[in-house]
Structures are given as structure tokens and as C-alpha cells.
């Protein structure tokens, strides 16, 4: 069963996926002592928008970039909930998400078709998307009448988180990054307790929503459920970057918050930030395009402008 419309709604809330565009570029370098060369890490920050004319242009550029640089064997790290993720799956039981048409949706397949051999899709929140997305896109519907929301349990959501937490506990990437991982795990555990997830594992997601998320606070409550562990994805990205030595280039394409946090963490590990693009903001007057933004007096919002991303050619 496909929940395409639901995936779009979740994407706009959580930064997981959507038709979108790149609005910021960060480039870092480190001296790779194993291979006596500099290695470059390029981060492309994705902003989620319903529709933007530059989506296709940027995606076409990335498709060409993958083909041009495949022989260089770069590492490509993405978050793509429409492709198999870091846990080797892309479903939650019989439910899955098919969200194509933006920068991230289906990007893993594009990379593979272009010959990228070092590819990591760090996405793992499949039960989250398939169970909560339909609630967002069908706000007037009783969650108990939405099949995946009624079938998927809180225990399924917890299992996704616990599996990645167990992996992060095994990371040993030096004192600075180990401290980062410890803080991430501590914060994730605290949030799970605050959300009462462990004690609610036996409940369906629909029952949890009915019990803990009153109508007047449901939208904000679902946002918290979608994002409380987002730094786990940062940890996965960080570990993949830090331990990659097979070539001199790493490209990460993910939500802007992930790219910003990972950039800061890499600098703790000795990477040097050598380029960061200027983010230019624009005033959006169409409130339908303001999901995920701060509303200004109910008349619109500020959102970043898309970038010319061809500068990536200088590093890949």
C-alpha cells in the first residue's frame, strides 16, 4: 500500500523528504594521514517546499555530477525514505512510502544507476513516516480508521530507534566524537522517556495519539514524535564520514539542520571549514508554502533562496 500524499506531509514537517531545493553548501577538509592527501566533505542542505521550479534543474545537475565523478569513487551519504536505508529495509511491515519528484526522494536509486559504489542511505524512520504521515495529511480523520496508524505499534517505532542506538554505542571515533555520541544517546533516551514511548510500546500509534495527543496540540505533538531523535541520523552520517578513506571526496545531501550539525561536529574532530555559502532569505506570502517556517504576523514567512550548486564541481 502506498501512502504518497502522507509522505509529502511528513516531509514538510520533519525534513525527511519532499519536492525541495538546495539552499546552502558547506565544504570541509581534513588531512587524511592514511593516504597522505586532503579529503573534502561537501554538504548540501535541503529545504523542503511543496513545489519549486529549481528542483528539476538541481536534480539534473546532481544526476550529471554522479555520472562524472563515479570513477573517482566518492562517498555519497543521503537520507531517502523511499529507498532501503541503513538498517537494510524500506518498509514497516507491509507499508512503505513512495515519495518521488524532489531532491531526496529516490536519490539512492539515481546514485546506484550512475555507478556510485560507496553509497549510504542513513534513513531509518520508516515506521514513523508510514504511521504518522497519514494522520498529518488527513487531520480530520480518526487515526484509528487509518490502516497503518492502527496497525503499527509504538513498539515498532521504538525498535527503529533502539536498533540505531545500539549501533551508535559501538562507535569508537576518538575522544571528541565519542563525547558527541554519548550526548546524542543521552538526549535520545531522555526524549523517549518524556514522550512515554517505552511504557506505550503495546499501544498502536492510533491509540497513543488518542491517549497522549489532544486535538488542540496534535500537530505539535506529531512533530515532536517525528524529530525527537534526529541527532541519531547525525551520528550515523558523522561516523560514515569520519571512517571513510577510500577516496578523497565525500558528498552528503540531507536536511539543512543535519548538514549544519554534522559540519560543527566534524570541526570538533579536526576538520576545517573552508567554504560556506551565504544564505539569502526571501519573504513567502503563500501560507501554503510556509509549513515548517516561522509565520510572520500571519501574512507569510521567511524561507531561504535556492543556490547555484555547480560550485560542487570544484571538489568532486
C-alpha positions, -999 to 999 in steps of 0.1 A, spaced: 0 0 0 14 34 -9 9 65 12 23 91 -12 3 121 0 11 112 36 48 111 28 47 146 14 30 159 46 56 142 68 84 156 47 72 191 51 71 187 89 102 167 96 127 174 69 127 138 58 118 143 21 98 164 -3 100 183 -36 127 207 -24 158 226 -32 194 231 -21 198 264 -2 232 261 15 266 244 8 293 236 33 327 223 24 352 209 49 386 194 45 410 172 66 444 158 60 440 121 55 471 107 71 463 71 59 466 82 23 487 114 26 462 136 9 434 161 17 399 148 18 369 171 11 335 168 26 307 186 7 274 191 25 243 201 5 214 215 27 179 206 15 150 229 22 116 213 19 90 231 -2 59 218 -19 69 229 -54 98 250 -67 109 254 -103 146 249 -95 140 213 -82 144 197 -116 174 219 -125 193 210 -93 184 173 -96 195 172 -132 228 187 -122 233 161 -94 225 133 -118 252 145 -142 276 150 -112 272 114 -101 280 102 -136 310 124 -140 326 116 -106 317 79 -103 352 68 -114 367 89 -86 347 67 -62 333 93 -38 313 85 -8 277 97 -11 255 100 20 218 107 18 185 105 36 159 89 14 129 73 29 118 59 -5 149 36 -7 164 9 15 181 25 45 209 19 69 191 -10 86 186 -27 52 149 -22 48 125 4 35 92 -8 49 73 -11 81 56 -44 78 36 -42 46 36 -4 45 61 18 26 65 53 13 68 62 -24 77 99 -24 95 108 -56 99 140 -75 121 161 -53 159 162 -45 159 133 -19 131 110 -29 145 81 -48 180 96 -49 196 63 -38 185 47 -70 198 75 -91 232 72 -74 233 35 -80 223 39 -117 251 64 -121 277 39 -108 283 53 -73 298 24 -54 301 40 -19 266 49 -11 250 51 24 213 60 29 212 69 66 174 69 68 158 46 93 124 61 103 101 41 81 76 31 107 75 68 118 67 80 83 41 54 74 22 57 107 23 94 113 22 108 78 -14 98 71 -25 115 103 -10 148 92 -25 146 57 -59 135 70 -62 157 100 -100 154 102 -99 116 102 -99 94 133 -64 79 135 -80 45 144 -96 44 109 -62 49 91 -49 14 85 -11 19 90 -17 41 121 -40 15 136 -17 -14 128 18 -1 135 26 0 172 47 24 193 69 -7 199 76 -7 161 87 30 164 109 23 194 125 -7 178 138 15 149 153 39 174 168 12 197 185 -5 168 203 26 157 212 35 193 228 1 197 249 7 167 260 42 178 271 27 212 296 7 192 312 37 176 348 45 186 359 76 167 382 93 191 376 112 224 359 143 208 333 124 187 328 97 214 316 125 237 293 137 209 278 103 205 273 99 243 254 132 244 232 122 215 223 89 231 216 106 264 194 131 248 175 104 228 169 84 259 156 115 278 132 123 249 118 88 247 111 90 285 94 123 281 72 110 253 64 79 274 73 57 245 87 27 265 56 24 286 34 27 255 51 1 233 20 -22 234 -3 6 220 -10 11 184 2 45 171 -35 54 168 -42 46 204 -11 65 215 -22 96 196 -57 94 211 -43 90 246 -15 115 246 -20 140 218 -52 160 222 -66 176 191 -55 211 200 -19 200 204 -18 171 179 2 189 152 30 199 175 29 165 192 34 147 159 63 170 150 80 160 183 75 123 176 90 128 141 121 147 152 130 138 188 158 115 177 170 134 146 205 136 160 208 99 157 209 104 120 236 130 125 256 104 144 253 79 116 264 105 90 293 116 111 306 81 117 303 73 79 323 104 70 350 100 97 358 64 88 358 68 50 393 67 35 388 50 1 388 83 -19 393 120 -13 357 131 -16 325 128 4 292 143 -6 263 145 19 228 155 8 203 159 37 180 183 55 198 216 64 197 210 101 215 177 97 242 193 75 247 222 99 251 200 130 274 175 113 296 203 100 300 215 136 308 180 148 334 174 121 352 205 132 355 191 167 373 161 151 398 183 133 381 191 100 385 226 87 355 245 73 368 261 40 336 272 24 301 280 35 276 297 12 256 328 21 220 320 29 197 346 14 162 347 28 130 356 9 95 365 21 69 339 11 34 353 10 17 320 1 10 304 35 5 270 19 43 271 13 52 281 48 49 247 65 80 243 87 87 280 87 80 307 113 49 326 103 53 364 103 21 381 116 0 356 97 10 372 64 38 349 53 71 335 63 108 337 57 125 309 37 159 305 21 165 311 -16 179 282 -37 215 282 -47 236 277 -78 252 244 -67 277 240 -96 305 250 -72 304 214 -61 324 206 -93 354 222 -77 356 195 -51 341 165 -68 
